Amino acid sequence: MSKNTKTKVALVTGITGQDGSYLAELLLRKGYKVHGIVRRASTFNTSRVNHLYQDPHDKNKRLFLHHGDLADAGTIRKIIYRTRPDEIYNLGAQSHVKVSFEIPEYTMDITGNGALRILEAIRDFQNDTGKKVKFYQASSSEMFGSSPAPQNEQTPFAPQSPYGAAKLFAYNMVNLYRDAYGIFAVNGILFNHESPRRGETFVTRKITRGIARIKAGLDKRLYLGNLDARRDWGYAPEYMEAAHLMMQQAKPDNYVIGTGETHSVKEFVELAFKEAGLGDWKKYVKIDKRYYRPAEVHDLVADASKARKNLGFRPKTKFGNLVKIMVWEDIAGLKK
């Protein structure tokens, strides 16, 4: 970055998650100063970004972590005023769909109201300082719920979980604050995106991690829920590139991001067991009804033609390669 070019500053909620860690890597490569919000915990929860750690005494340090919580409007506001970001990426959420049925009120407070708290802070910050801030909201294909596939930006929303409903609230707040207050705010409606950094309780990672343990002789069974659910699965690092592209456009807008292909959980299981050389998956997989959702979303597949046209974004990693990447990363990780 030349001396005449102002260093951009980004603030990322959920920086310790799968998406946050990949976005942080991307922004650092592009020369940003990156501030991340981390929830306080009694155990270390920064494993996905530890490789990005920089000595706090380094004068050229460009990654900074701050303790905060999307439930705490005061701290969020302090961090925004202190860091003065050019771009804010809200990736933080209670993001597990099944868990959202068990803790719906908390899910709404963090996943829905969390976005609203940031938007309110941005509105006040812009009024107080005159500095413009761009806002990215991580929306979700779960907002479409029972709407027929394929789904695009014009598809009616019909969420089938507290998580989907909370994301839809945040989505609507983004649209409202964009229209009412002129805030540069975008919704990235991302379909399922996976990687070796996916949380271990999400079905794709549960499958690949379970396979690694079976292959190592540590487990004999893998317990799963609905194998017939169909999803549009992409590769998380690429989707963070799409999120960044949305923020670089002349006008804010909403974009669906996905591959346009749909595969069942069963297909993922079959391909993953085959890749690991374990043979017939039916010898290892058992169905446990406790992993079924009270209301199921059966088929999600993206029509991302708007993103292709306006952003020039096309996913590169195909379904088979995604499964391969995840399987062998978990096998290698267990050996370590």
PyMOL commands that set and color helices and strands:
alter all, ss='L'
color gray80, all
select helices_A, chain A and resi 18-29+50-52+73-83+97-102+104-129+141-143+162-181+203-215+236-247+265-275+281-283+289-291+305-310+319-335
alter helices_A, ss='H'
color red, helices_A
select strands_A, chain A and resi 9-13+33-38+63-67+87-90+134-140+184-190+193-194+222-224+230-231+234-235+254-257+263-264+285-287
alter strands_A, ss='S'
color yellow, strands_A
deselect
rebuild
show_as cartoon
